[in-house]
Amino acid sequence: MSSWQRWSQRQQELDQGADAGLIRDNRRKFWWSGGLLGLALLLGYLVSKNPDWGLLRSIMKAIAIVLGIAGFVVWNLARQERWFLSSPDPEKPPSIFKE
């Protein structure tokens, strides 16, 4: 089978509900990554608007950085998992015996 046919077959399988639980979990990962990145941006905004908080400012800045990094890591993992779930199975190797 050509790669286009295998890809088309995989898309039909996904449309029929194959791996629905995995796809649902992957969408949750995208939502989590968006939430973490949004929270990091919110904390970064609060830190930038209140420069006189002292130690609390440093703590909030560190938390914002950690949340931002975690959001990007979760987003990247979800992106790679989505690619894996939507890609077709590899071609079977040629066989020397006729079936």
URBELLIN-V967690 format. One record per residue. SS is DSSP state (helix for helix, strand for strand, loop for the rest). PHI is phi in radians with two decimals (999 if undefined). OMEGA is omega in whole degrees, 0 to 359 (none if undefined). Layout:
[[SS PHI OMEGA] [SS PHI OMEGA]]
//
This chain:
[[loop 999 177] [loop -1.33 181] [helix -1.15 178] [helix -1.14 180] [helix -1.14 179] [helix -1.13 179] [helix -1.13 179] [helix -1.09 178] [helix -1.13 179] [helix -1.14 179] [helix -1.14 177] [helix -1.14 178] [helix -1.08 179] [helix -1.15 178] [helix -1.14 179] [loop -1.46 175] [loop 1.87 178] [loop -1.16 179] [loop 1.02 183] [helix -1.10 179] [helix -1.15 179] [helix -1.16 180] [helix -1.19 177] [helix -1.09 178] [helix -1.12 179] [helix -1.17 176] [helix -1.10 176] [helix -1.10 177] [helix -1.11 177] [helix -1.12 177] [helix -1.11 178] [helix -1.06 181] [helix -1.12 177] [helix -1.10 178] [helix -1.14 179] [helix -1.12 179] [helix -1.17 178] [helix -1.11 178] [helix -1.15 177] [helix -1.11 178] [helix -1.14 178] [helix -1.10 178] [helix -1.13 177] [helix -1.09 178] [helix -1.14 179] [helix -1.08 180] [helix -1.15 182] [helix -1.25 182] [helix -1.50 182] [loop -2.24 185] [loop -1.33 186] [loop -1.79 181] [loop -1.51 176] [loop 1.20 183] [helix -1.13 179] [helix -1.07 178] [helix -1.11 179] [helix -1.13 179] [helix -1.15 180] [helix -1.15 178] [helix -1.14 179] [helix -1.13 179] [helix -1.12 179] [helix -1.10 179] [helix -1.14 180] [helix -1.12 178] [helix -1.13 178] [helix -1.12 179] [helix -1.12 179] [helix -1.09 178] [helix -1.09 178] [helix -1.18 179] [helix -1.15 180] [helix -1.12 179] [helix -1.08 180] [helix -1.15 177] [helix -1.11 179] [helix -1.15 179] [helix -1.12 179] [helix -1.18 179] [helix -1.18 177] [helix -1.10 178] [helix -1.07 181] [helix -1.12 182] [helix -1.21 182] [helix -1.59 180] [loop -1.43 181] [loop -1.29 175] [loop -1.14 179] [loop -1.18 177] [loop -1.14 176] [loop -1.31 179] [loop -1.16 180] [loop -1.12 180] [loop -1.91 179] [loop -1.46 179] [loop -1.77 178] [loop -1.35 179] [loop -1.80 none]]
//
